[in-house]
C-alpha cells in the first residue's frame, strides 16, 4: 500500500495509481501548539510505501514521517519503503565551521532507527549525504524527465545550458548531453560566514542572442539564480528559463526571479507549488518495482 504523508498527498496518489496498489491518506489533526496527530488503519504484514517530502515546515514534516514509520513498524509491516522526494538538511553534510552538527547524519539515524527498510530520494543536494544512511538508500535523478519535458514543451534549438556554479557541472553536462546543447558553468563563490554570493561576470564565452536554460538542483530564496540572471543579461543572453528539481521558493523567491528577467520556472512536484510541472511518480514507481 502507498501511504500519503501530509506533504506529498498528490504525488503519493499518483504513485499508487502507477503501482495499482491500495492508497491510504492518514487522518491528520494539527493542534494549536503545532503538534501533529496522525491516524492510520492497520497495515499488518503489508509492504508500506510512505511518501513524504521534507520541505517547510521541515521539522513538522519530519516528525509526521517518523510517526508514520513507527506506526507501520508496530503493525508488523513486511517492508517499509520511505520515499522522500526532497531530503531536508542535505546541505549540512559536513562540518564547515568548528562546532557544527552534521544535520543529515541526525536525520538519517532517526529515519532508520524508526524501522525503515529502505529510502528513495530525488536529486539529493550532495551525494555525501547518502553515506550517513546504514540502510539501503537510492538517489534518483530527475534530469531525464526534466529533459523530456523541455523536448515536448519548449523550443530549445537556440539555447545553452547554464550551471550557476561549479558544483552543478555534472548535472548540467547530463542534461546538455540529453538535449544536445552547449554548456556554460558560471564561477560562483560564497562566503561561509556571511553567506554572500558573487559571480564572475567574464564568461569566457560569447552567448549574445542565445536563450539560457539555467539548471540547479534546488531553488531556496533565489539569490544565486537572480545574480546568475544579472550576469547572463549583462552578457546579452536573450531569454532565460530556470529548471530545477526542488522549488522551495522561500522569501518571495518566485517574484524576485521573475523580476530578474526569467520567463518561466519549471520544477518537479517534489514540492507542490505553481512551478511543479513535471511529475516524479513514473520514475519513483519504477524504482519501487525494480527493487521488489
Secondary structure per residue as TSV (DSSP state, phi and psi in degrees):
chain	resnum	aa	ss	phi	psi
A	1	X	-	360.0	152.0
A	2	X	E	-102.9	126.3
A	3	X	E	-109.3	122.1
A	4	X	E	-87.3	120.6
A	5	X	-	-72.8	153.3
A	6	X	T	-56.8	-23.2
A	7	X	T	-87.6	-6.2
A	8	X	-	-142.8	41.8
A	9	X	H	-59.1	-53.3
A	10	X	H	-66.8	-41.0
A	11	X	H	-64.2	-42.5
A	12	X	H	-62.3	-40.9
A	13	X	H	-62.8	-40.7
A	14	X	H	-66.7	-38.8
A	15	X	H	-65.4	-41.7
A	16	X	H	-63.5	-35.7
A	17	X	H	-68.7	-40.1
A	18	X	H	-63.5	-37.9
A	19	X	H	-87.5	-13.1
A	20	X	T	56.7	49.4
A	21	X	-	-126.3	169.0
A	22	X	-	-60.6	140.5
A	23	X	E	-113.5	129.8
A	24	X	E	-121.4	124.3
A	25	X	E	-106.8	106.3
A	26	X	-	-59.2	150.8
A	27	X	E	-76.7	129.3
A	28	X	E	-122.6	134.5
A	29	X	E	-129.5	128.7
A	30	X	E	-105.0	122.5
A	31	X	-	-84.4	163.6
A	32	X	T	-63.9	-22.7
A	33	X	T	-88.3	2.7
A	34	X	S	97.5	-7.6
A	35	X	-	-70.8	149.9
A	36	X	E	-107.3	143.6
A	37	X	E	-124.8	124.5
A	38	X	E	-123.8	137.8
A	39	X	E	-125.8	126.7
A	40	X	-	-127.5	134.0
A	41	X	-	-63.3	165.5
A	42	X	-	-58.6	137.2
A	43	X	-	-117.9	26.9
A	44	X	T	-44.1	118.6
A	45	X	T	59.9	23.2
A	46	X	-	-103.2	158.2
A	47	X	E	-81.0	112.9
A	48	X	E	-98.1	125.6
A	49	X	E	-111.1	103.4
A	50	X	E	-95.6	128.3
A	51	X	E	-115.8	115.6
A	52	X	-	-152.1	114.9
A	53	X	-	-85.7	144.9
A	54	X	-	-107.0	53.9
A	55	X	-	-91.9	171.1
A	56	X	S	-58.3	139.3
A	57	X	S	-73.5	107.4
A	58	X	H	-58.8	-53.2
A	59	X	H	-65.4	-33.3
A	60	X	H	-64.7	-44.5
A	61	X	H	-65.4	-32.8
A	62	X	H	-67.0	-48.1
A	63	X	H	-65.7	-35.3
A	64	X	H	-62.9	-41.7
A	65	X	H	-62.1	-46.8
A	66	X	H	-62.3	-37.6
A	67	X	H	-64.0	-40.7
A	68	X	H	-68.7	-40.4
A	69	X	H	-62.4	-45.8
A	70	X	H	-58.6	-43.4
A	71	X	H	-63.5	-42.3
A	72	X	H	-64.7	-39.5
A	73	X	H	-65.8	-42.5
A	74	X	H	-65.0	-26.4
A	75	X	T	-88.1	10.4
A	76	X	T	59.9	43.6
A	77	X	-	-57.7	140.9
A	78	X	S	-69.6	-29.0
A	79	X	E	-159.6	143.5
A	80	X	E	-123.8	105.9
A	81	X	E	-99.6	122.6
A	82	X	E	-108.5	117.5
A	83	X	E	-98.6	115.5
A	84	X	E	-118.0	88.1
A	85	X	S	-55.2	-47.0
A	86	X	S	-111.7	116.5
A	87	X	-	-92.9	110.8
A	88	X	T	-69.6	161.6
A	89	X	T	65.5	7.9
A	90	X	T	-73.9	-11.5
A	91	X	T	-80.4	-19.6
A	92	X	-	-99.0	72.1
A	93	X	-	-103.3	3.1
A	94	X	S	-158.3	170.2
A	95	X	-	-85.7	110.1
A	96	X	S	-87.0	-39.3
A	97	X	S	-126.9	144.7
A	98	X	T	-53.7	132.8
A	99	X	T	96.4	-8.9
A	100	X	-	-71.8	150.5
A	101	X	-	-98.3	137.6
A	102	X	-	-80.0	95.2
A	103	X	H	-59.4	-41.7
A	104	X	H	-64.5	-28.3
A	105	X	H	-65.7	-41.9
A	106	X	H	-63.7	-46.7
A	107	X	H	-61.7	-42.2
A	108	X	H	-60.3	-43.3
A	109	X	H	-62.5	-42.6
A	110	X	H	-61.5	-46.2
A	111	X	H	-64.8	-45.2
A	112	X	H	-77.6	-33.4
A	113	X	H	-71.9	-18.5
A	114	X	T	-76.8	-14.7
A	115	X	T	120.7	12.7
A	116	X	-	-66.9	138.1
A	117	X	S	-85.9	-45.3
A	118	X	E	-151.8	156.9
A	119	X	E	-124.6	140.2
A	120	X	E	-123.7	127.6
A	121	X	E	-132.1	174.0
A	122	X	E	-127.4	126.3
A	123	X	S	42.3	59.7
A	124	X	-	-61.0	145.3
A	125	X	S	-57.2	-41.2
A	126	X	-	-141.8	129.3
A	127	X	G	-63.6	-17.2
A	128	X	G	-58.2	-30.8
A	129	X	G	-60.7	-29.0
A	130	X	G	-63.2	-28.9
A	131	X	G	-69.6	-14.0
A	132	X	G	-84.4	-5.7
A	133	X	-	-95.6	129.8
A	134	X	S	-93.6	-8.8
A	135	X	S	-97.5	171.9
A	136	X	E	-64.3	128.9
A	137	X	E	-135.3	131.7
A	138	X	E	-115.7	129.0
A	139	X	E	-105.2	111.4
A	140	X	E	-93.9	138.2
A	141	X	-	-90.1	131.2
A	142	X	-	-90.8	-2.6
A	143	X	H	-55.9	-47.2
A	144	X	H	-58.5	-40.9
A	145	X	H	-77.9	-27.9
A	146	X	H	-67.1	-41.3
A	147	X	H	-63.9	-41.6
A	148	X	H	-64.0	-37.9
A	149	X	H	-61.8	-44.0
A	150	X	H	-63.2	-42.6
A	151	X	H	-59.1	-40.3
A	152	X	H	-81.8	-27.2
A	153	X	H	-119.3	-9.6
A	154	X	-	-132.1	153.9
A	155	X	-	-92.0	115.1
A	156	X	-	-121.8	5.7
A	157	X	T	-59.0	-33.5
A	158	X	T	-103.0	34.4
A	159	X	E	-113.1	160.8
A	160	X	E	-130.0	138.2
A	161	X	E	-82.4	130.6
A	162	X	E	-123.4	127.2
A	163	X	E	-98.6	133.8
A	164	X	S	-72.2	-11.6
A	165	X	S	-159.8	171.8
A	166	X	G	-63.1	-34.3
A	167	X	G	-62.6	-23.3
A	168	X	G	-96.4	10.4
A	169	X	H	-59.5	-45.7
A	170	X	H	-59.7	-43.5
A	171	X	H	-63.3	-45.4
A	172	X	H	-64.5	-41.9
A	173	X	H	-62.5	-38.7
A	174	X	H	-64.5	-45.9
A	175	X	H	-73.7	-31.4
A	176	X	H	-63.8	-38.9
A	177	X	H	-64.6	-42.4
A	178	X	H	-66.5	-35.0
A	179	X	H	-96.9	-5.1
A	180	X	T	58.0	51.0
A	181	X	-	-123.9	160.6
A	182	X	E	-74.4	157.8
A	183	X	E	-124.2	146.9
A	184	X	E	-136.1	128.3
A	185	X	E	-110.5	120.2
A	186	X	-	-76.4	153.9
A	187	X	-	-99.8	101.8
A	188	X	E	-110.2	140.4
A	189	X	E	-126.5	147.5
A	190	X	E	-132.6	132.2
A	191	X	-	-77.8	118.0
A	192	X	T	-61.7	-31.3
A	193	X	T	-83.5	-44.6
A	194	X	T	-92.8	-22.8
A	195	X	-	80.8	0.4
A	196	X	-	-68.1	136.3
A	197	X	E	-112.9	138.7
A	198	X	E	-133.4	149.1
A	199	X	E	-128.8	132.1
A	200	X	-	-64.1	127.9
A	201	X	S	-81.9	-23.3
A	202	X	-	-81.9	107.4
A	203	X	-	-81.0	-22.1
A	204	X	S	71.5	19.2
A	205	X	S	-156.1	138.2
A	206	X	-	-83.5	118.3
A	207	X	-	-120.7	6.2
A	208	X	T	-55.8	128.7
A	209	X	T	86.6	-6.9
A	210	X	-	-86.8	159.2
A	211	X	E	-96.0	144.5
A	212	X	E	-109.9	134.9
A	213	X	E	-109.4	99.9
A	214	X	E	-88.1	115.6
A	215	X	E	-115.7	138.9
A	216	X	E	-147.7	164.4
A	217	X	E	-76.1	-36.1
A	218	X	E	-147.2	156.5
A	219	X	E	-122.8	118.3
A	220	X	S	-96.9	-90.3
A	221	X	S	-88.5	-12.8
A	222	X	S	85.8	2.5
A	223	X	H	-58.8	-45.5
A	224	X	H	-66.7	-38.7
A	225	X	H	-65.1	-43.6
A	226	X	H	-61.2	-44.6
A	227	X	H	-66.5	-37.4
A	228	X	H	-63.6	-40.9
A	229	X	H	-63.0	-40.8
A	230	X	H	-61.9	-42.0
A	231	X	H	-65.9	-42.4
A	232	X	H	-64.8	-41.3
A	233	X	H	-65.3	-37.5
A	234	X	H	-63.3	-28.4
A	235	X	T	-92.9	14.5
A	236	X	T	65.7	33.2
A	237	X	-	-63.6	145.9
A	238	X	-	-85.0	-81.3
A	239	X	-	-107.9	150.7
A	240	X	E	-128.5	128.0
A	241	X	E	-113.4	136.9
A	242	X	E	-104.5	130.0
A	243	X	E	-121.7	130.2
A	244	X	E	-153.0	163.0
A	245	X	E	-82.1	-47.3
A	246	X	E	-118.3	110.8
A	247	X	E	-101.6	90.2
A	248	X	-	-71.1	-43.1
A	249	X	-	53.0	60.2
A	250	X	-	-90.5	156.4
A	251	X	T	53.9	51.1
A	252	X	T	59.3	32.5
A	253	X	H	-59.6	-40.8
A	254	X	H	-58.7	-48.0
A	255	X	H	-62.6	-42.9
A	256	X	H	-64.9	-39.7
A	257	X	H	-69.4	-42.8
A	258	X	H	-63.9	-40.6
A	259	X	H	-66.0	-21.3
A	260	X	T	-80.6	-3.2
A	261	X	T	108.0	11.3
A	262	X	E	-82.2	131.8
A	263	X	E	-76.4	-35.6
A	264	X	E	-161.4	146.4
A	265	X	E	-112.3	127.0
A	266	X	E	-119.3	122.9
A	267	X	E	-135.2	171.7
A	268	X	E	-82.7	176.5
A	269	X	T	-94.2	28.3
A	270	X	T	-60.9	-31.9
A	271	X	S	-128.1	113.5
A	272	X	-	-70.9	120.0
A	273	X	S	-163.8	-173.1
A	274	X	T	-64.5	-21.4
A	275	X	T	-93.1	-3.9
A	276	X	E	-77.8	88.2
A	277	X	E	-109.3	-7.1
A	278	X	E	-119.7	118.8
A	279	X	-	-83.2	126.0
A	280	X	-	-82.8	-11.9
A	281	X	H	-54.0	-44.6
A	282	X	H	-60.0	-45.8
A	283	X	H	-73.0	-35.2
A	284	X	H	-68.7	-38.6
A	285	X	H	-63.2	-40.9
A	286	X	H	-62.3	-40.1
A	287	X	H	-63.8	-42.6
A	288	X	H	-61.6	-46.3
A	289	X	H	-62.4	-43.0
A	290	X	H	-74.7	-11.8
A	291	X	T	-103.6	-0.3
A	292	X	-	-93.8	360.0
